[in-house]
Amino acid sequence: MASIQEFRCEVCGTVASNPTHWYVIQCGDRALTVLKWDSETANAEGARHYCGEAHAQVYISRWFDSVCSPAKPDFTRSS
Ligand SMILES: [Zn+2]
């Protein structure tokens, strides 16, 4: 029988064995993909695990900081 596998949120360290409401992120130099939790996805090579939207956002923010800097000028402001 398969042993119980535990996953740890990379941000807060919470551990869960069947975190169906968590998120999986696959991240590379050129792309970041957020996936709904799935045991196959969660066990895929390079998968990162987050206990919820908030902590997935923390990682996404870090990724933006590392990849998309310096920031481009803000053209969304109309004057
Ligand atoms: Zn967390």
PDB file of the backbone (N, CA, C, O) and the ligand in Angstrom, with CONECT records:
HET     ZN  A 101       1
ATOM      1  N   MET A   1       0.828  -1.190   0.000  1.00  0.00           N
ATOM      2  CA  MET A   1       0.000   0.000   0.000  1.00  0.00           C
ATOM      3  C   MET A   1       0.875   1.256   0.000  1.00  0.00           C
ATOM      4  O   MET A   1       1.988   1.261   0.526  1.00  0.00           O
ATOM      5  N   ALA A   2       0.363   2.272  -0.577  1.00  0.00           N
ATOM      6  CA  ALA A   2       1.115   3.519  -0.635  1.00  0.00           C
ATOM      7  C   ALA A   2       1.225   4.106   0.764  1.00  0.00           C
ATOM      8  O   ALA A   2       0.269   4.084   1.540  1.00  0.00           O
ATOM      9  N   SER A   3       2.381   4.619   1.066  1.00  0.00           N
ATOM     10  CA  SER A   3       2.545   5.270   2.348  1.00  0.00           C
ATOM     11  C   SER A   3       1.894   6.648   2.298  1.00  0.00           C
ATOM     12  O   SER A   3       1.718   7.236   1.230  1.00  0.00           O
ATOM     13  N   ILE A   4       1.543   7.145   3.475  1.00  0.00           N
ATOM     14  CA  ILE A   4       0.955   8.478   3.530  1.00  0.00           C
ATOM     15  C   ILE A   4       2.023   9.500   3.203  1.00  0.00           C
ATOM     16  O   ILE A   4       3.107   9.501   3.786  1.00  0.00           O
ATOM     17  N   GLN A   5       1.702  10.358   2.270  1.00  0.00           N
ATOM     18  CA  GLN A   5       2.663  11.376   1.864  1.00  0.00           C
ATOM     19  C   GLN A   5       2.222  12.714   2.422  1.00  0.00           C
ATOM     20  O   GLN A   5       1.040  13.058   2.419  1.00  0.00           O
ATOM     21  N   GLU A   6       3.187  13.442   2.891  1.00  0.00           N
ATOM     22  CA  GLU A   6       2.879  14.761   3.429  1.00  0.00           C
ATOM     23  C   GLU A   6       3.484  15.844   2.552  1.00  0.00           C
ATOM     24  O   GLU A   6       4.561  15.682   1.977  1.00  0.00           O
ATOM     25  N   PHE A   7       2.768  16.941   2.467  1.00  0.00           N
ATOM     26  CA  PHE A   7       3.243  18.087   1.709  1.00  0.00           C
ATOM     27  C   PHE A   7       3.401  19.252   2.663  1.00  0.00           C
ATOM     28  O   PHE A   7       2.668  19.383   3.644  1.00  0.00           O
ATOM     29  N   ARG A   8       4.366  20.090   2.356  1.00  0.00           N
ATOM     30  CA  ARG A   8       4.641  21.230   3.215  1.00  0.00           C
ATOM     31  C   ARG A   8       4.503  22.516   2.405  1.00  0.00           C
ATOM     32  O   ARG A   8       5.077  22.646   1.324  1.00  0.00           O
ATOM     33  N   CYS A   9       3.746  23.451   2.934  1.00  0.00           N
ATOM     34  CA  CYS A   9       3.645  24.760   2.299  1.00  0.00           C
ATOM     35  C   CYS A   9       5.013  25.438   2.356  1.00  0.00           C
ATOM     36  O   CYS A   9       5.625  25.521   3.421  1.00  0.00           O
ATOM     37  N   GLU A  10       5.485  25.917   1.216  1.00  0.00           N
ATOM     38  CA  GLU A  10       6.828  26.496   1.180  1.00  0.00           C
ATOM     39  C   GLU A  10       6.903  27.832   1.896  1.00  0.00           C
ATOM     40  O   GLU A  10       7.995  28.295   2.226  1.00  0.00           O
ATOM     41  N   VAL A  11       5.767  28.456   2.140  1.00  0.00           N
ATOM     42  CA  VAL A  11       5.779  29.778   2.768  1.00  0.00           C
ATOM     43  C   VAL A  11       5.676  29.671   4.282  1.00  0.00           C
ATOM     44  O   VAL A  11       6.485  30.263   4.996  1.00  0.00           O
ATOM     45  N   CYS A  12       4.702  28.932   4.781  1.00  0.00           N
ATOM     46  CA  CYS A  12       4.462  28.924   6.228  1.00  0.00           C
ATOM     47  C   CYS A  12       4.842  27.607   6.897  1.00  0.00           C
ATOM     48  O   CYS A  12       4.858  27.514   8.124  1.00  0.00           O
ATOM     49  N   GLY A  13       5.146  26.597   6.099  1.00  0.00           N
ATOM     50  CA  GLY A  13       5.601  25.348   6.680  1.00  0.00           C
ATOM     51  C   GLY A  13       4.500  24.421   7.150  1.00  0.00           C
ATOM     52  O   GLY A  13       4.778  23.371   7.730  1.00  0.00           O
ATOM     53  N   THR A  14       3.250  24.797   6.906  1.00  0.00           N
ATOM     54  CA  THR A  14       2.143  23.925   7.273  1.00  0.00           C
ATOM     55  C   THR A  14       2.258  22.592   6.545  1.00  0.00           C
ATOM     56  O   THR A  14       2.567  22.551   5.354  1.00  0.00           O
ATOM     57  N   VAL A  15       2.009  21.513   7.259  1.00  0.00           N
ATOM     58  CA  VAL A  15       2.102  20.188   6.671  1.00  0.00           C
ATOM     59  C   VAL A  15       0.712  19.567   6.604  1.00  0.00           C
ATOM     60  O   VAL A  15      -0.063  19.659   7.556  1.00  0.00           O
ATOM     61  N   ALA A  16       0.404  18.936   5.481  1.00  0.00           N
ATOM     62  CA  ALA A  16      -0.865  18.249   5.325  1.00  0.00           C
ATOM     63  C   ALA A  16      -0.651  17.026   4.457  1.00  0.00           C
ATOM     64  O   ALA A  16       0.226  17.009   3.594  1.00  0.00           O
ATOM     65  N   SER A  17      -1.458  16.006   4.692  1.00  0.00           N
ATOM     66  CA  SER A  17      -1.289  14.771   3.941  1.00  0.00           C
ATOM     67  C   SER A  17      -2.240  14.682   2.755  1.00  0.00           C
ATOM     68  O   SER A  17      -1.981  13.949   1.801  1.00  0.00           O
ATOM     69  N   ASN A  18      -3.321  15.414   2.813  1.00  0.00           N
ATOM     70  CA  ASN A  18      -4.263  15.396   1.692  1.00  0.00           C
ATOM     71  C   ASN A  18      -4.864  16.778   1.494  1.00  0.00           C
ATOM     72  O   ASN A  18      -6.065  16.974   1.678  1.00  0.00           O
ATOM     73  N   PRO A  19      -4.017  17.739   1.115  1.00  0.00           N
ATOM     74  CA  PRO A  19      -4.445  19.140   1.080  1.00  0.00           C
ATOM     75  C   PRO A  19      -5.161  19.488  -0.221  1.00  0.00           C
ATOM     76  O   PRO A  19      -4.589  20.146  -1.090  1.00  0.00           O
ATOM     77  N   THR A  20      -6.383  19.058  -0.353  1.00  0.00           N
ATOM     78  CA  THR A  20      -7.081  19.204  -1.626  1.00  0.00           C
ATOM     79  C   THR A  20      -7.394  20.652  -1.972  1.00  0.00           C
ATOM     80  O   THR A  20      -7.714  20.960  -3.121  1.00  0.00           O
ATOM     81  N   HIS A  21      -7.307  21.537  -0.996  1.00  0.00           N
ATOM     82  CA  HIS A  21      -7.599  22.947  -1.265  1.00  0.00           C
ATOM     83  C   HIS A  21      -6.326  23.754  -1.479  1.00  0.00           C
ATOM     84  O   HIS A  21      -6.382  24.977  -1.606  1.00  0.00           O
ATOM     85  N   TRP A  22      -5.191  23.089  -1.521  1.00  0.00           N
ATOM     86  CA  TRP A  22      -3.934  23.783  -1.749  1.00  0.00           C
ATOM     87  C   TRP A  22      -3.741  24.038  -3.240  1.00  0.00           C
ATOM     88  O   TRP A  22      -4.553  23.649  -4.080  1.00  0.00           O
ATOM     89  N   TYR A  23      -2.618  24.715  -3.530  1.00  0.00           N
ATOM     90  CA  TYR A  23      -2.268  24.982  -4.926  1.00  0.00           C
ATOM     91  C   TYR A  23      -0.866  24.478  -5.221  1.00  0.00           C
ATOM     92  O   TYR A  23       0.004  24.414  -4.352  1.00  0.00           O
ATOM     93  N   VAL A  24      -0.688  24.127  -6.474  1.00  0.00           N
ATOM     94  CA  VAL A  24       0.620  23.686  -6.948  1.00  0.00           C
ATOM     95  C   VAL A  24       1.128  24.730  -7.935  1.00  0.00           C
ATOM     96  O   VAL A  24       0.378  25.214  -8.783  1.00  0.00           O
ATOM     97  N   ILE A  25       2.394  25.066  -7.817  1.00  0.00           N
ATOM     98  CA  ILE A  25       3.004  25.981  -8.777  1.00  0.00           C
ATOM     99  C   ILE A  25       4.190  25.290  -9.440  1.00  0.00           C
ATOM    100  O   ILE A  25       5.054  24.710  -8.782  1.00  0.00           O
ATOM    101  N   GLN A  26       4.197  25.374 -10.753  1.00  0.00           N
ATOM    102  CA  GLN A  26       5.347  24.948 -11.537  1.00  0.00           C
ATOM    103  C   GLN A  26       6.027  26.218 -12.032  1.00  0.00           C
ATOM    104  O   GLN A  26       5.397  27.061 -12.670  1.00  0.00           O
ATOM    105  N   CYS A  27       7.290  26.345 -11.740  1.00  0.00           N
ATOM    106  CA  CYS A  27       7.972  27.597 -12.032  1.00  0.00           C
ATOM    107  C   CYS A  27       9.266  27.358 -12.774  1.00  0.00           C
ATOM    108  O   CYS A  27      10.054  26.477 -12.432  1.00  0.00           O
ATOM    109  N   GLY A  28       9.462  28.163 -13.794  1.00  0.00           N
ATOM    110  CA  GLY A  28      10.718  28.145 -14.518  1.00  0.00           C
ATOM    111  C   GLY A  28      11.203  29.560 -14.731  1.00  0.00           C
ATOM    112  O   GLY A  28      10.623  30.511 -14.207  1.00  0.00           O
ATOM    113  N   ASP A  29      12.272  29.699 -15.504  1.00  0.00           N
ATOM    114  CA  ASP A  29      12.817  31.028 -15.738  1.00  0.00           C
ATOM    115  C   ASP A  29      11.872  31.893 -16.562  1.00  0.00           C
ATOM    116  O   ASP A  29      11.861  33.116 -16.430  1.00  0.00           O
ATOM    117  N   ARG A  30      11.080  31.247 -17.411  1.00  0.00           N
ATOM    118  CA  ARG A  30      10.281  32.010 -18.362  1.00  0.00           C
ATOM    119  C   ARG A  30       8.779  31.894 -18.131  1.00  0.00           C
ATOM    120  O   ARG A  30       8.005  32.609 -18.767  1.00  0.00           O
ATOM    121  N   ALA A  31       8.361  31.027 -17.252  1.00  0.00           N
ATOM    122  CA  ALA A  31       6.927  30.844 -17.045  1.00  0.00           C
ATOM    123  C   ALA A  31       6.656  30.370 -15.627  1.00  0.00           C
ATOM    124  O   ALA A  31       7.459  29.667 -15.012  1.00  0.00           O
ATOM    125  N   LEU A  32       5.514  30.773 -15.141  1.00  0.00           N
ATOM    126  CA  LEU A  32       5.049  30.291 -13.848  1.00  0.00           C
ATOM    127  C   LEU A  32       3.605  29.846 -14.025  1.00  0.00           C
ATOM    128  O   LEU A  32       2.772  30.593 -14.538  1.00  0.00           O
ATOM    129  N   THR A  33       3.324  28.642 -13.603  1.00  0.00           N
ATOM    130  CA  THR A  33       1.990  28.094 -13.787  1.00  0.00           C
ATOM    131  C   THR A  33       1.389  27.738 -12.436  1.00  0.00           C
ATOM    132  O   THR A  33       2.008  27.040 -11.632  1.00  0.00           O
ATOM    133  N   VAL A  34       0.178  28.224 -12.196  1.00  0.00           N
ATOM    134  CA  VAL A  34      -0.548  27.883 -10.976  1.00  0.00           C
ATOM    135  C   VAL A  34      -1.570  26.807 -11.319  1.00  0.00           C
ATOM    136  O   VAL A  34      -2.355  26.955 -12.256  1.00  0.00           O
ATOM    137  N   LEU A  35      -1.551  25.732 -10.555  1.00  0.00           N
ATOM    138  CA  LEU A  35      -2.444  24.607 -10.835  1.00  0.00           C
ATOM    139  C   LEU A  35      -3.274  24.270  -9.610  1.00  0.00           C
ATOM    140  O   LEU A  35      -2.799  24.367  -8.479  1.00  0.00           O
ATOM    141  N   LYS A  36      -4.503  23.877  -9.841  1.00  0.00           N
ATOM    142  CA  LYS A  36      -5.303  23.376  -8.729  1.00  0.00           C
ATOM    143  C   LYS A  36      -4.704  22.061  -8.236  1.00  0.00           C
ATOM    144  O   LYS A  36      -4.081  21.319  -8.995  1.00  0.00           O
ATOM    145  N   TRP A  37      -4.906  21.795  -6.956  1.00  0.00           N
ATOM    146  CA  TRP A  37      -4.273  20.629  -6.349  1.00  0.00           C
ATOM    147  C   TRP A  37      -4.764  19.345  -6.988  1.00  0.00           C
ATOM    148  O   TRP A  37      -5.958  19.136  -7.200  1.00  0.00           O
ATOM    149  N   ASP A  38      -3.799  18.502  -7.282  1.00  0.00           N
ATOM    150  CA  ASP A  38      -4.078  17.186  -7.834  1.00  0.00           C
ATOM    151  C   ASP A  38      -2.884  16.336  -7.429  1.00  0.00           C
ATOM    152  O   ASP A  38      -1.744  16.790  -7.527  1.00  0.00           O
ATOM    153  N   SER A  39      -3.122  15.132  -6.984  1.00  0.00           N
ATOM    154  CA  SER A  39      -2.014  14.350  -6.437  1.00  0.00           C
ATOM    155  C   SER A  39      -0.931  14.130  -7.475  1.00  0.00           C
ATOM    156  O   SER A  39       0.258  14.144  -7.155  1.00  0.00           O
ATOM    157  N   GLU A  40      -1.335  13.931  -8.700  1.00  0.00           N
ATOM    158  CA  GLU A  40      -0.337  13.732  -9.754  1.00  0.00           C
ATOM    159  C   GLU A  40       0.463  15.011  -9.990  1.00  0.00           C
ATOM    160  O   GLU A  40       1.686  14.984 -10.134  1.00  0.00           O
ATOM    161  N   THR A  41      -0.257  16.127 -10.025  1.00  0.00           N
ATOM    162  CA  THR A  41       0.406  17.421 -10.210  1.00  0.00           C
ATOM    163  C   THR A  41       1.342  17.714  -9.049  1.00  0.00           C
ATOM    164  O   THR A  41       2.459  18.194  -9.241  1.00  0.00           O
ATOM    165  N   ALA A  42       0.876  17.422  -7.849  1.00  0.00           N
ATOM    166  CA  ALA A  42       1.650  17.750  -6.662  1.00  0.00           C
ATOM    167  C   ALA A  42       2.930  16.927  -6.573  1.00  0.00           C
ATOM    168  O   ALA A  42       3.919  17.362  -5.983  1.00  0.00           O
ATOM    169  N   ASN A  43       2.904  15.741  -7.162  1.00  0.00           N
ATOM    170  CA  ASN A  43       4.075  14.872  -7.107  1.00  0.00           C
ATOM    171  C   ASN A  43       4.992  15.044  -8.313  1.00  0.00           C
ATOM    172  O   ASN A  43       6.044  14.411  -8.392  1.00  0.00           O
ATOM    173  N   ALA A  44       4.598  15.888  -9.237  1.00  0.00           N
ATOM    174  CA  ALA A  44       5.415  16.091 -10.427  1.00  0.00           C
ATOM    175  C   ALA A  44       6.746  16.733 -10.054  1.00  0.00           C
ATOM    176  O   ALA A  44       6.845  17.458  -9.064  1.00  0.00           O
ATOM    177  N   GLU A  45       7.742  16.463 -10.843  1.00  0.00           N
ATOM    178  CA  GLU A  45       9.053  17.030 -10.576  1.00  0.00           C
ATOM    179  C   GLU A  45       8.996  18.543 -10.645  1.00  0.00           C
ATOM    180  O   GLU A  45       8.431  19.110 -11.580  1.00  0.00           O
ATOM    181  N   GLY A  46       9.579  19.189  -9.662  1.00  0.00           N
ATOM    182  CA  GLY A  46       9.626  20.640  -9.657  1.00  0.00           C
ATOM    183  C   GLY A  46       8.380  21.303  -9.110  1.00  0.00           C
ATOM    184  O   GLY A  46       8.320  22.531  -9.049  1.00  0.00           O
ATOM    185  N   ALA A  47       7.387  20.533  -8.713  1.00  0.00           N
ATOM    186  CA  ALA A  47       6.162  21.119  -8.191  1.00  0.00           C
ATOM    187  C   ALA A  47       6.424  21.769  -6.835  1.00  0.00           C
ATOM    188  O   ALA A  47       7.161  21.239  -6.004  1.00  0.00           O
ATOM    189  N   ARG A  48       5.803  22.927  -6.633  1.00  0.00           N
ATOM    190  CA  ARG A  48       5.887  23.625  -5.355  1.00  0.00           C
ATOM    191  C   ARG A  48       4.490  23.665  -4.762  1.00  0.00           C
ATOM    192  O   ARG A  48       3.492  23.710  -5.481  1.00  0.00           O
ATOM    193  N   HIS A  49       4.440  23.649  -3.439  1.00  0.00           N
ATOM    194  CA  HIS A  49       3.152  23.461  -2.777  1.00  0.00           C
ATOM    195  C   HIS A  49       2.835  24.639  -1.864  1.00  0.00           C
ATOM    196  O   HIS A  49       3.689  25.102  -1.108  1.00  0.00           O
ATOM    197  N   TYR A  50       1.594  25.117  -1.946  1.00  0.00           N
ATOM    198  CA  TYR A  50       1.179  26.270  -1.150  1.00  0.00           C
ATOM    199  C   TYR A  50      -0.190  26.018  -0.550  1.00  0.00           C
ATOM    200  O   TYR A  50      -1.076  25.454  -1.192  1.00  0.00           O
ATOM    201  N   CYS A  51      -0.349  26.450   0.707  1.00  0.00           N
ATOM    202  CA  CYS A  51      -1.521  26.062   1.473  1.00  0.00           C
ATOM    203  C   CYS A  51      -2.765  26.856   1.086  1.00  0.00           C
ATOM    204  O   CYS A  51      -3.860  26.542   1.552  1.00  0.00           O
ATOM    205  N   GLY A  52      -2.622  27.862   0.257  1.00  0.00           N
ATOM    206  CA  GLY A  52      -3.795  28.625  -0.143  1.00  0.00           C
ATOM    207  C   GLY A  52      -3.397  29.735  -1.078  1.00  0.00           C
ATOM    208  O   GLY A  52      -2.227  29.905  -1.419  1.00  0.00           O
ATOM    209  N   GLU A  53      -4.401  30.488  -1.485  1.00  0.00           N
ATOM    210  CA  GLU A  53      -4.145  31.560  -2.445  1.00  0.00           C
ATOM    211  C   GLU A  53      -3.128  32.555  -1.907  1.00  0.00           C
ATOM    212  O   GLU A  53      -2.238  32.996  -2.634  1.00  0.00           O
ATOM    213  N   ALA A  54      -3.260  32.906  -0.636  1.00  0.00           N
ATOM    214  CA  ALA A  54      -2.388  33.940  -0.077  1.00  0.00           C
ATOM    215  C   ALA A  54      -0.924  33.544  -0.185  1.00  0.00           C
ATOM    216  O   ALA A  54      -0.080  34.368  -0.537  1.00  0.00           O
ATOM    217  N   HIS A  55      -0.621  32.300   0.111  1.00  0.00           N
ATOM    218  CA  HIS A  55       0.780  31.898   0.097  1.00  0.00           C
ATOM    219  C   HIS A  55       1.261  31.598  -1.307  1.00  0.00           C
ATOM    220  O   HIS A  55       2.453  31.723  -1.590  1.00  0.00           O
ATOM    221  N   ALA A  56       0.364  31.206  -2.187  1.00  0.00           N
ATOM    222  CA  ALA A  56       0.739  31.117  -3.596  1.00  0.00           C
ATOM    223  C   ALA A  56       1.099  32.507  -4.106  1.00  0.00           C
ATOM    224  O   ALA A  56       2.045  32.670  -4.876  1.00  0.00           O
ATOM    225  N   GLN A  57       0.336  33.505  -3.670  1.00  0.00           N
ATOM    226  CA  GLN A  57       0.603  34.886  -4.079  1.00  0.00           C
ATOM    227  C   GLN A  57       1.968  35.344  -3.597  1.00  0.00           C
ATOM    228  O   GLN A  57       2.672  36.062  -4.306  1.00  0.00           O
ATOM    229  N   VAL A  58       2.338  34.937  -2.407  1.00  0.00           N
ATOM    230  CA  VAL A  58       3.653  35.319  -1.881  1.00  0.00           C
ATOM    231  C   VAL A  58       4.738  34.825  -2.818  1.00  0.00           C
ATOM    232  O   VAL A  58       5.669  35.562  -3.147  1.00  0.00           O
ATOM    233  N   TYR A  59       4.619  33.594  -3.242  1.00  0.00           N
ATOM    234  CA  TYR A  59       5.644  33.056  -4.121  1.00  0.00           C
ATOM    235  C   TYR A  59       5.613  33.727  -5.488  1.00  0.00           C
ATOM    236  O   TYR A  59       6.657  34.029  -6.066  1.00  0.00           O
ATOM    237  N   ILE A  60       4.404  33.958  -6.000  1.00  0.00           N
ATOM    238  CA  ILE A  60       4.280  34.610  -7.304  1.00  0.00           C
ATOM    239  C   ILE A  60       4.911  35.999  -7.247  1.00  0.00           C
ATOM    240  O   ILE A  60       5.594  36.413  -8.183  1.00  0.00           O
ATOM    241  N   SER A  61       4.683  36.711  -6.154  1.00  0.00           N
ATOM    242  CA  SER A  61       5.268  38.040  -6.015  1.00  0.00           C
ATOM    243  C   SER A  61       6.789  37.975  -6.035  1.00  0.00           C
ATOM    244  O   SER A  61       7.443  38.813  -6.655  1.00  0.00           O
ATOM    245  N   ARG A  62       7.343  36.988  -5.362  1.00  0.00           N
ATOM    246  CA  ARG A  62       8.797  36.832  -5.352  1.00  0.00           C
ATOM    247  C   ARG A  62       9.303  36.547  -6.756  1.00  0.00           C
ATOM    248  O   ARG A  62      10.350  37.041  -7.172  1.00  0.00           O
ATOM    249  N   TRP A  63       8.537  35.742  -7.472  1.00  0.00           N
ATOM    250  CA  TRP A  63       8.944  35.389  -8.833  1.00  0.00           C
ATOM    251  C   TRP A  63       8.924  36.621  -9.725  1.00  0.00           C
ATOM    252  O   TRP A  63       9.844  36.843 -10.512  1.00  0.00           O
ATOM    253  N   PHE A  64       7.872  37.418  -9.598  1.00  0.00           N
ATOM    254  CA  PHE A  64       7.826  38.665 -10.366  1.00  0.00           C
ATOM    255  C   PHE A  64       9.023  39.547 -10.020  1.00  0.00           C
ATOM    256  O   PHE A  64       9.655  40.134 -10.898  1.00  0.00           O
ATOM    257  N   ASP A  65       9.317  39.627  -8.738  1.00  0.00           N
ATOM    258  CA  ASP A  65      10.425  40.481  -8.325  1.00  0.00           C
ATOM    259  C   ASP A  65      11.735  40.035  -8.951  1.00  0.00           C
ATOM    260  O   ASP A  65      12.574  40.860  -9.313  1.00  0.00           O
ATOM    261  N   SER A  66      11.905  38.720  -9.075  1.00  0.00           N
ATOM    262  CA  SER A  66      13.180  38.218  -9.560  1.00  0.00           C
ATOM    263  C   SER A  66      13.270  38.253 -11.070  1.00  0.00           C
ATOM    264  O   SER A  66      14.361  38.399 -11.622  1.00  0.00           O
ATOM    265  N   VAL A  67      12.139  38.121 -11.750  1.00  0.00           N
ATOM    266  CA  VAL A  67      12.154  37.988 -13.202  1.00  0.00           C
ATOM    267  C   VAL A  67      11.896  39.310 -13.895  1.00  0.00           C
ATOM    268  O   VAL A  67      12.542  39.631 -14.892  1.00  0.00           O
ATOM    269  N   CYS A  68      10.964  40.069 -13.377  1.00  0.00           N
ATOM    270  CA  CYS A  68      10.490  41.249 -14.089  1.00  0.00           C
ATOM    271  C   CYS A  68      11.070  42.517 -13.487  1.00  0.00           C
ATOM    272  O   CYS A  68      10.336  43.454 -13.171  1.00  0.00           O
ATOM    273  N   SER A  69      12.351  42.548 -13.334  1.00  0.00           N
ATOM    274  CA  SER A  69      12.943  43.776 -12.832  1.00  0.00           C
ATOM    275  C   SER A  69      14.084  44.202 -13.748  1.00  0.00           C
ATOM    276  O   SER A  69      14.757  43.334 -14.305  1.00  0.00           O
ATOM    277  N   PRO A  70      14.329  45.469 -13.926  1.00  0.00           N
ATOM    278  CA  PRO A  70      13.571  46.547 -13.308  1.00  0.00           C
ATOM    279  C   PRO A  70      12.169  46.667 -13.912  1.00  0.00           C
ATOM    280  O   PRO A  70      11.921  46.233 -15.037  1.00  0.00           O
ATOM    281  N   ALA A  71      11.282  47.252 -13.159  1.00  0.00           N
ATOM    282  CA  ALA A  71       9.918  47.384 -13.629  1.00  0.00           C
ATOM    283  C   ALA A  71       9.847  48.329 -14.820  1.00  0.00           C
ATOM    284  O   ALA A  71      10.593  49.303 -14.915  1.00  0.00           O
ATOM    285  N   LYS A  72       8.935  48.014 -15.717  1.00  0.00           N
ATOM    286  CA  LYS A  72       8.714  48.918 -16.838  1.00  0.00           C
ATOM    287  C   LYS A  72       7.938  50.143 -16.363  1.00  0.00           C
ATOM    288  O   LYS A  72       7.263  50.090 -15.335  1.00  0.00           O
ATOM    289  N   PRO A  73       8.031  51.242 -17.105  1.00  0.00           N
ATOM    290  CA  PRO A  73       7.246  52.427 -16.731  1.00  0.00           C
ATOM    291  C   PRO A  73       5.754  52.107 -16.733  1.00  0.00           C
ATOM    292  O   PRO A  73       5.285  51.256 -17.490  1.00  0.00           O
ATOM    293  N   ASP A  74       5.050  52.779 -15.903  1.00  0.00           N
ATOM    294  CA  ASP A  74       3.612  52.559 -15.776  1.00  0.00           C
ATOM    295  C   ASP A  74       2.856  53.388 -16.806  1.00  0.00           C
ATOM    296  O   ASP A  74       2.758  54.609 -16.679  1.00  0.00           O
ATOM    297  N   PHE A  75       2.322  52.721 -17.823  1.00  0.00           N
ATOM    298  CA  PHE A  75       1.596  53.423 -18.877  1.00  0.00           C
ATOM    299  C   PHE A  75       0.086  53.393 -18.654  1.00  0.00           C
ATOM    300  O   PHE A  75      -0.678  53.912 -19.468  1.00  0.00           O
ATOM    301  N   THR A  76      -0.340  52.783 -17.550  1.00  0.00           N
ATOM    302  CA  THR A  76      -1.775  52.624 -17.341  1.00  0.00           C
ATOM    303  C   THR A  76      -2.414  53.900 -16.814  1.00  0.00           C
ATOM    304  O   THR A  76      -3.635  54.054 -16.846  1.00  0.00           O
ATOM    305  N   ARG A  77      -1.582  54.809 -16.331  1.00  0.00           N
ATOM    306  CA  ARG A  77      -2.141  56.062 -15.831  1.00  0.00           C
ATOM    307  C   ARG A  77      -2.413  57.001 -17.002  1.00  0.00           C
ATOM    308  O   ARG A  77      -1.510  57.319 -17.777  1.00  0.00           O
ATOM    309  N   SER A  78      -3.623  57.426 -17.119  1.00  0.00           N
ATOM    310  CA  SER A  78      -3.963  58.386 -18.166  1.00  0.00           C
ATOM    311  C   SER A  78      -3.972  59.781 -17.576  1.00  0.00           C
ATOM    312  O   SER A  78      -4.389  59.994 -16.438  1.00  0.00           O
ATOM    313  N   SER A  79      -3.509  60.716 -18.366  1.00  0.00           N
ATOM    314  CA  SER A  79      -3.474  62.082 -17.864  1.00  0.00           C
ATOM    315  C   SER A  79      -4.105  63.018 -18.865  1.00  0.00           C
ATOM    316  O   SER A  79      -4.173  64.223 -18.625  1.00  0.00           O
TER     317      SER A  79
HETATM  318 ZN    ZN A 101       1.131  28.456   3.836  1.00  0.00          ZN2+
END
